[in-house]
Amino acid sequence: QIVAKDLRPAILDDLGIVATIGWLCRELERSQAGVRIELQCDLKEADIPNPLKTSIFRILQEGLNNTLKHSGARHVRVALGQVEDELRLTIEDDGKGLDVLSVLDGINGAQHYGILNMRYRANSSGGSLSVKSSPGEGVVLTCAWPRVRR
């Protein structure tokens, strides 16, 4: 039951992705002394296709956990909104940054499966993931999915 809760918490079904994102950010901020997580969500529940909700949650969960575990960040900004014709999730931190190519290519054993898992989850749900960073400059992780017109 604990594993199932981590994969898709009941709050996602009960209250939806918008409330779940707020809950996740508050819970992680509460558990990390000295870290502020700022959330900006410009979407309503109906704006987010049901098939993407679990992917968005899992990518955000992995991204925030990676940030809190590895970056040394004091401020994290999470944004979910529509940018042009895309649904976009961005996680940006002020941490120590990383060498993106080394991480993605596994140079010197630097491969981080969290980033690869997020990329796989984004791709398998019809989106893409980009990571921008350099050592000492923080990280900007962006997942984007084409908007489906209804």
ZADO-1210 file (C-alpha; in nm, 4 decimals, padded with zeros to 6 digits):
<atoms>
<atom x="00.0000" y="00.0000" z="00.0000" code="GLN" pos="1"/>
<atom x="00.2854" y="00.2422" z="00.0685" code="ILE" pos="2"/>
<atom x="00.4245" y="00.1867" z="-00.2810" code="VAL" pos="3"/>
<atom x="00.0844" y="00.2507" z="-00.4390" code="ALA" pos="4"/>
<atom x="00.0465" y="00.5714" z="-00.2362" code="LYS" pos="5"/>
<atom x="00.3815" y="00.6978" z="-00.3634" code="ASP" pos="6"/>
<atom x="00.2927" y="00.6186" z="-00.7247" code="LEU" pos="7"/>
<atom x="-00.0518" y="00.7784" z="-00.7264" code="ARG" pos="8"/>
<atom x="-00.1652" y="00.9231" z="-00.3967" code="PRO" pos="9"/>
<atom x="-00.5350" y="00.9203" z="-00.3148" code="ALA" pos="10"/>
<atom x="-00.5346" y="01.3013" z="-00.3098" code="ILE" pos="11"/>
<atom x="-00.4779" y="01.2943" z="-00.6877" code="LEU" pos="12"/>
<atom x="-00.8055" y="01.1072" z="-00.7335" code="ASP" pos="13"/>
<atom x="-00.9879" y="01.2889" z="-00.4545" code="ASP" pos="14"/>
<atom x="-00.8878" y="01.6504" z="-00.5197" code="LEU" pos="15"/>
<atom x="-00.7063" y="01.6512" z="-00.8559" code="GLY" pos="16"/>
<atom x="-00.3613" y="01.7420" z="-00.9790" code="ILE" pos="17"/>
<atom x="-00.3736" y="02.1132" z="-00.8921" code="VAL" pos="18"/>
<atom x="-00.4422" y="02.0454" z="-00.5227" code="ALA" pos="19"/>
<atom x="-00.1952" y="01.7567" z="-00.5227" code="THR" pos="20"/>
<atom x="00.0852" y="01.9771" z="-00.6525" code="ILE" pos="21"/>
<atom x="00.0163" y="02.2274" z="-00.3750" code="GLY" pos="22"/>
<atom x="00.0111" y="01.9488" z="-00.1162" code="TRP" pos="23"/>
<atom x="00.3399" y="01.7984" z="-00.2415" code="LEU" pos="24"/>
<atom x="00.5189" y="02.1346" z="-00.2381" code="CYS" pos="25"/>
<atom x="00.3944" y="02.2149" z="00.1142" code="ARG" pos="26"/>
<atom x="00.4892" y="01.8711" z="00.2488" code="GLU" pos="27"/>
<atom x="00.8398" y="01.8796" z="00.1032" code="LEU" pos="28"/>
<atom x="00.8994" y="02.2383" z="00.2141" code="GLU" pos="29"/>
<atom x="00.7838" y="02.1471" z="00.5655" code="ARG" pos="30"/>
<atom x="01.0293" y="01.8550" z="00.5762" code="SER" pos="31"/>
<atom x="01.3308" y="02.0644" z="00.4628" code="GLN" pos="32"/>
<atom x="01.4519" y="02.3308" z="00.7037" code="ALA" pos="33"/>
<atom x="01.5689" y="02.6437" z="00.5266" code="GLY" pos="34"/>
<atom x="01.4241" y="02.5558" z="00.1845" code="VAL" pos="35"/>
<atom x="01.1454" y="02.7586" z="00.0283" code="ARG" pos="36"/>
<atom x="00.9331" y="02.6068" z="-00.2489" code="ILE" pos="37"/>
<atom x="00.7404" y="02.8654" z="-00.4481" code="GLU" pos="38"/>
<atom x="00.4488" y="02.7351" z="-00.6548" code="LEU" pos="39"/>
<atom x="00.2850" y="02.9055" z="-00.9492" code="GLN" pos="40"/>
<atom x="00.0002" y="02.7164" z="-01.1146" code="CYS" pos="41"/>
<atom x="-00.1993" y="02.9084" z="-01.3728" code="ASP" pos="42"/>
<atom x="-00.4199" y="02.6173" z="-01.4752" code="LEU" pos="43"/>
<atom x="-00.7522" y="02.4835" z="-01.3588" code="LYS" pos="44"/>
<atom x="-00.8097" y="02.1126" z="-01.3118" code="GLU" pos="45"/>
<atom x="-01.0074" y="02.0898" z="-01.6380" code="ALA" pos="46"/>
<atom x="-00.7123" y="02.2394" z="-01.8312" code="ASP" pos="47"/>
<atom x="-00.4983" y="01.9310" z="-01.7637" code="ILE" pos="48"/>
<atom x="-00.5798" y="01.6134" z="-01.9568" code="PRO" pos="49"/>
<atom x="-00.6487" y="01.3178" z="-01.7263" code="ASN" pos="50"/>
<atom x="-00.3842" y="01.0940" z="-01.8884" code="PRO" pos="51"/>
<atom x="-00.1114" y="01.3485" z="-01.7982" code="LEU" pos="52"/>
<atom x="-00.1978" y="01.3942" z="-01.4319" code="LYS" pos="53"/>
<atom x="-00.0049" y="01.0951" z="-01.2974" code="THR" pos="54"/>
<atom x="00.2953" y="01.1745" z="-01.5194" code="SER" pos="55"/>
<atom x="00.3013" y="01.5356" z="-01.4018" code="ILE" pos="56"/>
<atom x="00.2817" y="01.4263" z="-01.0383" code="PHE" pos="57"/>
<atom x="00.5574" y="01.1637" z="-01.0701" code="ARG" pos="58"/>
<atom x="00.7904" y="01.3956" z="-01.2638" code="ILE" pos="59"/>
<atom x="00.7372" y="01.6725" z="-01.0103" code="LEU" pos="60"/>
<atom x="00.7895" y="01.4327" z="-00.7199" code="GLN" pos="61"/>
<atom x="01.1145" y="01.2981" z="-00.8695" code="GLU" pos="62"/>
<atom x="01.2364" y="01.6446" z="-00.9673" code="GLY" pos="63"/>
<atom x="01.1744" y="01.7947" z="-00.6240" code="LEU" pos="64"/>
<atom x="01.3270" y="01.4965" z="-00.4446" code="ASN" pos="65"/>
<atom x="01.6389" y="01.5198" z="-00.6651" code="ASN" pos="66"/>
<atom x="01.6633" y="01.8921" z="-00.6022" code="THR" pos="67"/>
<atom x="01.6290" y="01.8583" z="-00.2260" code="LEU" pos="68"/>
<atom x="01.8700" y="01.5655" z="-00.2080" code="LYS" pos="69"/>
<atom x="02.1489" y="01.6832" z="-00.4397" code="HIS" pos="70"/>
<atom x="02.1396" y="02.0558" z="-00.5118" code="SER" pos="71"/>
<atom x="02.1865" y="02.2357" z="-00.1816" code="GLY" pos="72"/>
<atom x="01.9191" y="02.4789" z="-00.3031" code="ALA" pos="73"/>
<atom x="01.7543" y="02.7270" z="-00.0665" code="ARG" pos="74"/>
<atom x="01.4840" y="02.8347" z="-00.3112" code="HIS" pos="75"/>
<atom x="01.2918" y="02.6202" z="-00.5582" code="VAL" pos="76"/>
<atom x="01.0337" y="02.7524" z="-00.8025" code="ARG" pos="77"/>
<atom x="00.7698" y="02.5196" z="-00.9464" code="VAL" pos="78"/>
<atom x="00.5494" y="02.6425" z="-01.2301" code="ALA" pos="79"/>
<atom x="00.2706" y="02.4640" z="-01.4153" code="LEU" pos="80"/>
<atom x="00.0976" y="02.6509" z="-01.6902" code="GLY" pos="81"/>
<atom x="00.0314" y="02.6980" z="-02.0563" code="GLN" pos="82"/>
<atom x="00.3134" y="02.8542" z="-02.2555" code="VAL" pos="83"/>
<atom x="00.2189" y="02.9147" z="-02.6175" code="GLU" pos="84"/>
<atom x="00.0765" y="02.5796" z="-02.7348" code="ASP" pos="85"/>
<atom x="00.2333" y="02.3693" z="-02.4612" code="GLU" pos="86"/>
<atom x="00.1433" y="02.2524" z="-02.1153" code="LEU" pos="87"/>
<atom x="00.4666" y="02.3170" z="-01.9272" code="ARG" pos="88"/>
<atom x="00.6027" y="02.2059" z="-01.5893" code="LEU" pos="89"/>
<atom x="00.9178" y="02.3833" z="-01.4730" code="THR" pos="90"/>
<atom x="01.1294" y="02.3156" z="-01.1646" code="ILE" pos="91"/>
<atom x="01.4012" y="02.5753" z="-01.1093" code="GLU" pos="92"/>
<atom x="01.6460" y="02.5909" z="-00.8197" code="ASP" pos="93"/>
<atom x="01.9290" y="02.8089" z="-00.6925" code="ASP" pos="94"/>
<atom x="02.1504" y="02.5140" z="-00.6007" code="GLY" pos="95"/>
<atom x="02.4986" y="02.4087" z="-00.6993" code="LYS" pos="96"/>
<atom x="02.3980" y="02.3015" z="-01.0506" code="GLY" pos="97"/>
<atom x="02.5400" y="02.0151" z="-01.2499" code="LEU" pos="98"/>
<atom x="02.7157" y="01.9260" z="-01.5723" code="ASP" pos="99"/>
<atom x="02.4135" y="01.8154" z="-01.7755" code="VAL" pos="100"/>
<atom x="02.6054" y="01.6296" z="-02.0467" code="LEU" pos="101"/>
<atom x="02.8033" y="01.4287" z="-01.7918" code="SER" pos="102"/>
<atom x="02.4858" y="01.3358" z="-01.6085" code="VAL" pos="103"/>
<atom x="02.2920" y="01.2337" z="-01.9194" code="LEU" pos="104"/>
<atom x="02.5855" y="01.0479" z="-02.0764" code="ASP" pos="105"/>
<atom x="02.6991" y="00.8799" z="-01.7550" code="GLY" pos="106"/>
<atom x="03.0495" y="01.0243" z="-01.7804" code="ILE" pos="107"/>
<atom x="03.2645" y="00.9342" z="-01.4799" code="ASN" pos="108"/>
<atom x="02.9732" y="00.7433" z="-01.3275" code="GLY" pos="109"/>
<atom x="02.7747" y="01.0659" z="-01.3071" code="ALA" pos="110"/>
<atom x="02.4542" y="00.9219" z="-01.4539" code="GLN" pos="111"/>
<atom x="02.1507" y="01.0099" z="-01.2459" code="HIS" pos="112"/>
<atom x="01.8633" y="00.7720" z="-01.3024" code="TYR" pos="113"/>
<atom x="01.6137" y="01.0252" z="-01.1670" code="GLY" pos="114"/>
<atom x="01.6666" y="01.2523" z="-01.4671" code="ILE" pos="115"/>
<atom x="01.6535" y="00.9572" z="-01.7059" code="LEU" pos="116"/>
<atom x="01.3317" y="00.8341" z="-01.5405" code="ASN" pos="117"/>
<atom x="01.1752" y="01.1800" z="-01.5704" code="MET" pos="118"/>
<atom x="01.2766" y="01.1971" z="-01.9381" code="ARG" pos="119"/>
<atom x="01.1293" y="00.8520" z="-02.0010" code="TYR" pos="120"/>
<atom x="00.8047" y="00.9433" z="-01.8225" code="ARG" pos="121"/>
<atom x="00.7757" y="01.2706" z="-02.0168" code="ALA" pos="122"/>
<atom x="00.8465" y="01.1004" z="-02.3512" code="ASN" pos="123"/>
<atom x="00.6105" y="00.8101" z="-02.2857" code="SER" pos="124"/>
<atom x="00.3279" y="01.0549" z="-02.2096" code="SER" pos="125"/>
<atom x="00.3831" y="01.2492" z="-02.5343" code="GLY" pos="126"/>
<atom x="00.6082" y="01.5208" z="-02.3948" code="GLY" pos="127"/>
<atom x="00.9716" y="01.6122" z="-02.3669" code="SER" pos="128"/>
<atom x="01.2117" y="01.6999" z="-02.0890" code="LEU" pos="129"/>
<atom x="01.4992" y="01.9467" z="-02.0991" code="SER" pos="130"/>
<atom x="01.7586" y="02.0176" z="-01.8327" code="VAL" pos="131"/>
<atom x="01.9595" y="02.3396" z="-01.8314" code="LYS" pos="132"/>
<atom x="02.2394" y="02.3928" z="-01.5845" code="SER" pos="133"/>
<atom x="02.6049" y="02.4378" z="-01.5285" code="SER" pos="134"/>
<atom x="02.8076" y="02.3898" z="-01.2120" code="PRO" pos="135"/>
<atom x="02.7311" y="02.6668" z="-00.9615" code="GLY" pos="136"/>
<atom x="02.4310" y="02.7983" z="-01.1551" code="GLU" pos="137"/>
<atom x="02.1328" y="02.5955" z="-01.0330" code="GLY" pos="138"/>
<atom x="01.9117" y="02.3756" z="-01.2497" code="VAL" pos="139"/>
<atom x="01.6095" y="02.4447" z="-01.4689" code="VAL" pos="140"/>
<atom x="01.4147" y="02.1318" z="-01.5535" code="LEU" pos="141"/>
<atom x="01.1301" y="02.1745" z="-01.8015" code="THR" pos="142"/>
<atom x="00.8729" y="01.9202" z="-01.9159" code="CYS" pos="143"/>
<atom x="00.6486" y="02.0198" z="-02.2032" code="ALA" pos="144"/>
<atom x="00.3500" y="01.8506" z="-02.3634" code="TRP" pos="145"/>
<atom x="00.1700" y="01.9741" z="-02.6759" code="PRO" pos="146"/>
<atom x="-00.1720" y="02.1121" z="-02.5935" code="ARG" pos="147"/>
<atom x="-00.4565" y="01.9018" z="-02.7238" code="VAL" pos="148"/>
<atom x="-00.7386" y="02.1127" z="-02.8602" code="ARG" pos="149"/>
<atom x="-01.0817" y="01.9954" z="-02.7456" code="ARG" pos="150"/>
</atoms>
